[in-house]
Amino acid sequence: MKYIKIKHLLIIVTLALLNSCSDDFIEEKKNYSSVTIGIYQEEFLATAYLDFLYYSMLPDDNRNMTGWSKAAVEHSDAGLFAKSTDEFGGRTILNREYTEISPENDHALQSLGKRLESSSSNSAWTRIRYCNLYLANVDNYTGLDEDFKNQVKGQFYFWRAWQYFELLRLYGGVPLILDPQPANVNDPDVQAPRSTSSEVIDQIVADLEMSQTLLENARPYTPEEAGRITAEAATALKGRVLLTWASPLFNRNDDISRWQRAYDANLNAYNVCVAAGKGLNPDWKNMWFEDNGMESVFSFGFNNLESNNTGNKNNDTERQSRSSDQGGNADISPTKNIVDAFPMADGTPYNPNGNLNEFYRNRDPRFYYTFAYNGCI
């Protein structure tokens, strides 16, 4: 997310160094079994703890955002998921054909069965545990104002729901771990069975509803905190979750009640977002140059530093989309499906079987601000 405060991460490191003379502190971190209680009592430590979760959720090595899934972080293919849709073309480990399905093949994602290790590592289950630790303990301490505590807890509930949603889309039902567990892989009490998909959906929805309620009653964000999780983001994600649950991916018998539930959730999300000043930006041409604009509900920001004269910013999506003669990689090309989806200038549908040499003529004005083609300006 945007505006992650690196100084807070430095504070954590500094505190660790200051406490390094304590054998108990060293053993505490080695066992990965608890955290310093200051994160439940001091605002700047709570923020630092939360910032580290945001940092842990970021794409590895500034990876292309269109292929981002932290639940599948073991794989380096930047377009892993987007290339499996009609966004842009290409073959991945998920859409190629295999002679047999085997856990030894590349298509067998590793996150579901990854054990919690005795030391911290950035995996789906350690990120969930990171949320669980805070949510399970913060109300046992005093020191944080209620509006600030609501703000922090609301973000943790959102991120736990986000992580479980990623796992659900990859694996269906997964183990529901809602309390911090000891990092002992040989303890049968931490070897939880898989829950059903419906149980996971219900938990994700419950977390997002809790997130929305807490953030609606939380301390308002400052302008410097733009990009933090909001109540609008929580209700919008709930709509996306229930739409996925109603889709053929999970709804094999086309249960109409799931579609109704998804409709109600998305209508509510729409109303919440409109009330917060969100909506469609009428300025299609310039909306791409506006940070945190009216269409921004849940956004990820890269920096705007230019490393050389070609303007290679710290943003793989932008660089891979930019043409080679403008210093980019020109690696991302849209599929014909997404190009055909744009109508003609008069609003009528585009004829995908027409003259392909003239596909760009008389198209909706938004077409020309979205795609680059030979001869365009």
Disulfide bonds with the S-S distance in Angstrom:
none
